[in-house]
Amino acid sequence: MGDYDRRRRDRYVEFRPRGGRRFVGRGGGRKRGREEPEETPEQAFIKEVMELGDADKRTSKPVEKQLEDFLPRLHREIKNNPDLVKDTILNCAIELSTKTPQYATLIGFLNVEDAEFVKELLQKANDDFSAALSKPDIHRARLLFRLFASLVASNVLLPSSLVELIDVLLNAVISTLETTQDSTGRSWQPWTDYIVNIILMALPWGGSELADSAPAEFTSVFEKVEKYANERPIQNDVALRPFLASIKEDDIAAKSDSGSASFLSEVWEAIKELKDKSLWKCQSIIRTSELIDHKLAAGHPIALPGITAPTGPPGVSPDMPISQQACIVNSSFPPRGGICLLDPIHTGGELPAIERLIVEEYIIDTLHFFQEDRVACAQRLAKSIPSPYPISPLLAEVLFSHMLMLPNPPLKPVAYGTLMVNLCQFTDLGPFPRGLSGCVRELFSRMPALDPELSHRLAEWLCFHLSNLGFIWPWQKWKRVLEAPEYDPQRLFIRSTLTKLVNLSFLENVKENISAKEFHSLLPPALEIKPVLPPPIEIKKDPAGENPEQNESKASESADQNADVEMGEGENGAGKNSENEPEKEKEDVMEVVAVEEASPGAKLTDELVQLMNGKQGYDAVKEWMESRNFETVLEGKDQALQGFIHAILLSGFRSTTHTIKVMERYIHLLHELAELSTKKCVIEKVVEAWSSSTQRICLVLTSMSAIGLISGEDMVEWAFGSAGIAEEGTGVEVLRGWDVIRCALEHEVAAVKSAEAVVKEAELTVKDSEEAAQHAAHVAADAAERLEHGDGDNAIMVDRITSANRAESKAREEVESAVARVTEKKDAVGRAKDRQRALLLKVYKCFARVLSEKPSADPGEEMEGKEDLRLYYRNLAHLASFSRGAYLESEPLQQILTDDVFCEGKVPAETRSILFKNLRSGNEADCVDVSFDLSLFVKKRVGEKEPSLVQAQEKADGAENADAPPQTANDPMEEES
């Protein structure tokens, strides 16, 4: 079978447990009323292998019996399709990681009866491991190594061969440690930490056999790991800490670094505990019964084929700058994720630390491999994770740790939100909502220290969570925030959450469902656009015919006269018999008038709105503007552009789609007016018109950027000059400024990804067309050969040759067209990346401007006198967050940032240190330690000293819970959802 046909076939038989429920005729993607395709024999076999080791509710058959009974079926399939069997067993052992020992036992049974097939299987596993290390595929390599350890326990692999593989890997690690030119470790330590981690985390699956079979070599392994763990340059990665500062002594959560360098230290301590106590049998690893060991012993263990020792991190070369190497290594080997939010007694019990780490691995594996089917993923997390203690608190902590991982989470934030909603609805998990509430409570109490990006993610999650669970939340427990000042991070967080909640729903619905009316003050205003003409009001008109202004003047004289006017009893006696008139006649005395006279420009703009509502074309509108001297009446070019934009916004106010349609209709006029005006006035008019909705501002500005009216740089420049960033502003202004910056960046990132996706699609078209051309040429050649030898009907062969030649010619034309399209789209990618780099540079320059000088403040000065210093620290935190998240895209800018934008003398040493530490580029030699003064964000109470953050939180909690019953000692997690 040719590659072209095989590729078409593989689309239907490839093994994909991610969303694997599709193989059993259920799960995501099925349409109501659509018949499911008939299950193929390959799919039926895959389903059977996946279900091995699951509890059989009908027969209560033990796992060992299930495996033995499946052997005849397995032998038949090996004869028919050995490659499918190898792929299926390996993929199940990897992707269903909680059952790795069961699949190792299955391979052990096969080794007794068909050792030759097992040798081929091990060769494939060895090749896959080498490829996964080189690619790198960090999950596959880690789980293949775990399988190797399990195969030692099932008497399939020689213990000495696994020790040799460990020795090869550790020698590469030690060699890198001793010969590197990068003393910071940024360009290599994530890779070496990863190698040591996969070795250590596999030992609970086979450490006992390794210690018994090769004690000397096993001791040597520990000595090398000890040497590396002590000498590596980064023990805890400050750049990846989710909290800016500690809030108390021995603050474990503040020292979390998203599971980066600190995770190896944690694993190493846990493994040393196992070795010292010889406790290699872990309760969280489900092993097969020892009663079958004598059956497995009948097989002969096989030596693992050797691998070529890696010489360094994949994808980098010594010729690259260290900053480029660091970016590649950091992106290829991201942190594992981890924040200590709950008391360890709830997430690990009193068992050895390795038990908690193993259960965490199970959760992480399930998240990775079943992310495409959220329901199946949630069910496996709820029911299929073996744990020696209740899993709910640990599961909640792991999900939050991953969602808040720095610099980026492994999955999209909405994935975690969906999973948590599903898990809250599962009764099997019991107290999962309590664990979730405990995590939220801890994060909320640390809000002043929380990284700004993580605060944004948490707000997005919470609004999604509330909108899916009936808006139920104990808002009263946060009511102390209502008395906090505008700059308070907790108050800003609640305002951000409520704003996003309104964006997901609508204002009246949110108001109706939030029972705590006090929090309505933090909701955004009703969605409305600023009108051109002054808004009219209703006032009373005297039935005697007096002017409304006269009645209004009389009404302002005294409360009694006001009452008389309302009853129609003016001083002139008019209306004295009005109480005998019908109610309708009383209502007739109302009149709608304008408070102030509209300017000529406003009136003209209102006429323009009517023209746009009538869908008048470009020529008609332009002719009207010239005939009415639009620019002159509005008193300037900038004012004319703002008036035109205001008219567009009013005409398309119903939705963003309407606004875009109107903009596209008058795009030429917009560009003509914009050529003579500043871009700042465009943004100011949009912000002024849609001041009630930051979301609508961002959508409109993004649409204007897409049509080239403004650029992302214009949006960034405006935001950094606005209140809330350039100067202390209200909570709404603070959130609006950073939302506009985030919107501009996301727009450019999306443009690059979209262009790259088009290139990939075009490259696939080239590949498919080339394969089609080759296939047609092969058909033509085969027909020509048969014609030459007289094999078959000559007319049929001639028709086949003609048809194949025509198909080949058409495919060649498609190849040429697709190649040209690839070239064109690659140019588009280049232009998009240039725009992205220019925007990033603009952001860095703006940060350098607002952080060019650190304000001074008297230690005894009141909070109200420290606005500049508080603003400085807030912007510094945002610089840390931004540079960390954009480290990959910022790599080409390293030199200009170092030598020009953030050079010594232009910005304080703190600013330089924050930037280069969070870029993680190896340029950290001159960095200084930076401490964030969190007391600036905690308002001092009258008559007391400046409190620490934790003191303020404890006092507030104490005031709330003064009348509440005491909590039990074994349940400190406060139920909030």
Secondary structure, DSSP 4 states (H G I P E B T S, - for coil): --HHHHHHHHHHH----TTGGGGGT-STTPPTTPPPPPPPHHHHHHHHHHHTTS--TTT---HHHHHHHHHHHHHHHHHH-HHHHHHHHHHHHHHSGGGHHHHHHHHHHHHHH-HHHHHHHHHHHHHHHHHHHHTT-HHHHHHHHHHHHHHHHTTSB-HHHHHHHHHHHHHHHHHHHHH-S-TT-TTTHHHHHHHHHHHHHHHHHHHHHHHHH-HHHHHHHHHHHHHHHHH-S-SS-GGG-SBSS-SSTT-TGGG--TTSHHHHHHHHHHHHHHHHHT----TTS-PPPGGGHHHHTTS--BPPPP-PPP-S-TT--TTS-HHHHHHHHHHHS--------S-HHHHTTTS-HHHHHHHHHHHHHHHHHTTT-HHHHHHHHHHS---SS--HHHHHHHHHHHHT-SS--SS-HHHHHHHHHHHHT-GGG-SHHHHHHHHHHHHHHTGGGB-HHHHHHHHHHHHHHHHHTTT---GGGGGGGGGS-TT-HHHHHHHHHHHHHHHHS-HHHHHHH---GGGGGGSPPP-----SSPPEEEEE--TT---HHHHHHHHTT-HHHHHHHHTT--TT-TTTTGGGS-HHHHHTTEEEEESSPPPHHHHHHHHHHHHHHTT--HHHHHHHHHHTTHHHHTTSHHHHHHHHHHHHHHHTTT-HHHHHHHHHHTHHHHHHHHTTS-HHHHHHHHHHHTTT-HHHHHHHHHHHHHTTSS-HHHHHHHHHTSBTTTB---HHHHHHHHHHHHHHHHHHHHHHHHHHHHHHHHHHHHHHHHHHHHHHHHHHHHHHHHHHTT-S-HHHHHHHHHHHHHHHHHHHHHHHHHHHHHHHHHHHHHHHHHHHHHHHHHHHHHHHHHTSSPPP--TT--GGG-HHHHHHHHHHHHHHHHHHHTTTTTGGGHHHIIIIIT-BTTB-HHHHHHHHHHHTSS--TT-------GGGGSPPPTTSPPPPHHHHHHHHHHHHTTTSPPPPTT--PPP--
